Amino acid sequence: MKFITFIFLALSIILFVFIVTRLFTKGKYLKTEKMETTDISGVFAVTFYGGADPKRVVLFDIEDDGYLFQVEDSEHNFRTVQGISGEEAVREAMDFIKSDRFSMRKILENTRVIGYELRPLYLSTRYGSSDIFDIRYRLFEEIVHVTVDIKSSIRKIYEQEWYGGN
């Protein structure tokens, strides 16, 4: 009887540790790498993030690669269109960000490209940096959780300009 109790207790502890680690594991942060071109091929789910202010970013999720991009924000702040070819996706993205200065980046899981991002660049005299974004990609169980924010060093200037904050 003691042996069965011991086995039950051991299995309970193992199960508890497994559940807790799954609940509190934050996943793995992915890297991005600058591209020199906007030439991409394939079929994409394209997420247009942002609106009237300069906080506009476009994400290109390669369809049928086993990964799904999920923006961590209100659904009112973005829209996703499925099944867009690379060339058309880039054209629509350029229209959306409304900037001649931009940065195109690969989103990497180890060395494998799982998506792309397009972000506008600004005159550094406006915000102190041409790149105002802090975009993070966290992979957890084939879902890429995406957070888009303004760099903390730029936030006050940005908010004063766009929202009249103090």
Number of C-alpha atoms within 10 A of each C-alpha: 6 7 8 9 10 11 12 12 12 12 12 12 12 11 12 12 12 11 12 10 11 12 9 8 10 11 16 13 15 15 15 19 13 12 13 9 9 16 10 17 13 12 19 24 22 28 22 21 21 18 14 7 10 17 17 21 22 26 25 28 25 25 19 10 11 9 18 19 23 15 20 11 12 7 10 9 12 16 13 16 12 14 13 18 16 20 15 14 24 22 11 15 22 20 11 17 23 12 13 10 13 16 16 21 20 19 22 17 19 9 8 9 15 20 25 23 23 21 24 23 18 18 11 11 8 12 17 13 15 16 18 23 20 11 15 16 23 20 19 15 10 13 15 25 18 17 14 18 13 16 15 12 12 16 15 15 17 21 13 11 14 11 10 10 10 8
